[in-house]
Amino acid sequence: MNDNFYLVDVFGHGEFSGNPLAVISDAANLDDNKMQEIARWLNLSETAFLLRPTTDRADYRVRIFTLERELPFAGHPTLGSCRAWLAAGGVARDKEIIVQECGAGLVRIRTKPRLAFAAPPLLRSGPVDAAKRAEIAGILNIAVSEIVDAQWVDNGPGWIGVLLASAEDVLNLEPVRQHPTRVDLGVVGPYAPSHSVAFELRAFFSDHRGALVEDPVTGSLNASVAQWLIATGRARAPYTAAQGTRVGRTGRINIDTDTQGDVWIGGDTRILFSGRTHFD
């Protein structure tokens, strides 16, 4: 029997150092409730389910579930599900660009030199208001004055981007453990120019119990933050970002742009486990 279940390490700098993704490659017989049940039981940041596309412009379709909800788009599931689709025998019509269908629409994935996706357009952008800044500062346990900038950078999950003065400030954060309303915060700070990476990122979101969780490595956040930083002149592509340091990971995310100005988010993807599902 062929494998239909994969555990993929995405954005890692070596084995077991990125963000793990579970992928079920033949999910046609699974309904919404079963997909959510599986994702919650696996207890990973996200679980991806592969399906036939509904349009001839796409090579495959993916549905992405967190422990509590379906996401229209997420970054490490985009690259991880593409790696699993290829391992399961998927053949793209274009050898250099694979087209993924997801809730947010069609996403292009470049195959060389490593898998990278074209950052989708933001669903919401612009500055947050003073009340939201104060709320963010309270969540992060810092003074409002320590926030250099805060912007909506939502490309599906609901992110707000928060810029601090340095990578060290980002790494020193000790946010609250609970918050009464939903949190989707991405915090970024620059390293000194001599450092091997340009920025440090941390991602905090609410789980299905209302507790704040830190995601190891987050492709969607890096995509939207890159668009923000490049547009405001705070970053120049190509650059490499780090994420996961405080949770024992060495995530490395490669940011690049093309001649059309599109931002591409890439990183290593490794299938570390594969096998068969055994459930009704």
N, C-alpha and C positions, 0 to 999 in steps of 0.2 A: 504494500500500500504506500502511496505517496504521502509525504508530510503535508499537513494542513494547518499546523500550529507552529509559530515561530516566536522566540524571544530575541529581540534585536536591541543591541546597545547602540544608541544614537548620540553623536557628538562627543564620544569619549576620546581621550588621548591615551589609548591603550585599552586593553580588555577590562570590563567591569568598572569603567570610570565615567561613563556617560549617563544617559537617562534610558532605562529599559522600557521597551514597548512590547506588549503582547499583540500578535496579529493572528487572526483566524482567516484563512485564505479562501474558504468556500462557505460563505455566510448566507447564501441565498435562502436557506430554510429556517433561518433564525428571525423571529419577530423582534420588535422594539423591546419588549419586556425581557426577553431572553438575553439580548445583547447587554442591556443594563444590568441584569443579574450576573452575567459572566464578568463584566467589568468590575462590579462591586466586589465579587468574590476574589478576583485576582489581586485587587488592592494595589494596582499600579496607578501612576498619574493618569494614564489613558490606555485604552485598549482599542485596537482598530479591527474593522471587519471589512473584508474585500468582497465586492460584488461586480457583476457585469455593469458597464456604463449604460446610462439611459440616452446617451447621445453618441453619434459616430465620430464626434470630435475628440472624444476621450478614449484612453487605452484601458482604464479601469475606474471603478468607483470605490470610495472608502467612506465608511461611517465611523466616527470617532466618539467614544464615550469615556467620560470621567467616571468617578464613583457615584456621581449624582445626576449627570445630565449628558445630553449629546451636544457636541461642539460643531459649529459649521466649518471650522478650520482650526488646525493646530500644527505647529511646525515639526516637532520631532516625530509625531505620527505620520506626517507627510513623507519624510525621508525614510522612516522605518518601514512603513507599509509598502513603499516603492521597492525597497530592498527585498522584502518578503515576496512581493508580487513577482519580481524577477526570479527569485529562487524557486517559486512554485511553477515556473515555466512560462511566465508572461513574456510576450514578445511585442515590443512597440513598433508602430508603423514607421517612426522616425528613430534612427539609431542614436541620435544625439539629444533629442527632446522627448520625454515621456509626458503625456497629459493625464493628470489625475482629475477626476470629478469628485467634488465633495459638496457639503452644504453651502459653502461660500461661492461655488461655481467651479470654473476650470483653473487648475494650477499647473504651470509648466515646471518640469523637473529636468534639469540638465544632468547628463550622465558623466561628463568629464570636466576636470580631472577627478572629481568625486561627485557624488550626488549633491545637488543644490537646487533649491526651489526659488522661483521668482516671487518676491514678496507681493502679496495681494494688496490692493488699495485699502486704505483705512476706511472703516465704516463710520468712525467718529474721530475727530481731531480737534485741536484748539486748546487754549489754556483752561485749567480748572479754576473755579471761583475761590474766593478767600475762605469761605466756610469749608469747602472740600480740602483746601490746603491745611487748614487747622485740624481737620479730621485725620488726614494722612499723617501729619506730624505726631498726633496722639497715637496712632497705630504703630508708628515706627519708634516711638519713645524718644523723639528729638524735638528741638525747638523749631518753630516755623522758619526762623531766620536761617536755619541750616539747609533749607531746600533752595537750591539754586534756581530750579525751574520745575514745573509740573504741568504735564499736558495729557490730554486724552490721546491714546495711541491704540485705539481699539480696532483690531482686524478680525474680530470674531469672539475671542474669549472675554473681552471687556476691559482690556488693560488700561491703566493709567501709568504713564512713565514719570518717574521721579528722578531728577538729576541732583546728585550731591557733589561736593567739591572735589572728592578724591575717591579712589578705589578703597583706600584704607577706611574712610568713613562708611562706605558700603559694607565692608567686611565686619566693622565694629557694631553694626546694628543689632539690637536685641528687641525685636518687636513684641507687641502684646500677643498673648496666646489665644485670645477670643475676641470677637467683635460682633456686635449685635446685627450688623448688616453685612451684605456680601462684600468681600475684599478681593480685588484683582490688581495688585500693585507690582510694577517692575521698577527696581531701583538700580541706577547706573552711576558709576563714577570713573573718572579717567586715571590711568596710571601715568607715571612720569614718562616722557618720550623715550627714555633709554630702556624701558621695560620691554619684555618679549611680547606682551599683549597690550592692547590699547585701552581696554575697559574691563571692569569687573561688574557683573550683573547679579542680582538676586531677585527671585520671583516669589511673591507671597500671595496665596489665595485661600479662600474659605473652603473647607471640605464639607461633606454632607452633614456633619454634626455642628458646623459653625466654628470649628477650630481653625486657626491659621496654620497653613502648611507651607513649607518651602519646597519648591520644585527644583530638582537637580539641574536640569538644563532645558531651556525653553525656546524652541525655534520661533514660535509666533511672536514672542516678546522681542527677541533679537531682531526679527524682521521689522517690526514697527518702530522699535527704538532706533535702529539703523536709519530708517527713512527720516525720522525726526532729527537725529543728530547730523546727518549729512545735509538735510535741507537747511538747517540753521547754522551750518559752517563749523559745528563742533567736532565733526569727524570727517575724515577723508578716506575713501575706499581706494585700495583694499586695506582691510585691517582685520585683526583677530581679537575676539572677545573671549573672556573667561567667565565661567559660571559653575557653581556647585562647590566652590572651595570650602565654604563653611559646613557643608554636609558630607565632606569627605570624597568629593568627586573632582575630576580634572576635566571638566567640559571645555571644549575649544570649538568656537563657532567662527567660521570664515565668512567675512562680508566682502562682497565685490559688487561692482556696477558694470553695465555694458554700455555700448555706444548709444543705445536708446535711452539711457538713464535709469533703466530698471535695476533694482537692488536684488542681489542673489544671496541666499543664505545656504551655506554648505557645511559639511562636516563628515567625519568618518561614520560609517554604519557597518556593524558587525553582527551577523547572526551567531549567537552563542549557544542557543538550544533550539532544537526542532523536534517535532514528533506528530502524533495523531491526537485528535480530540476523541473522547469516549463519553458521550452523553447523548440523550435523546433530543 
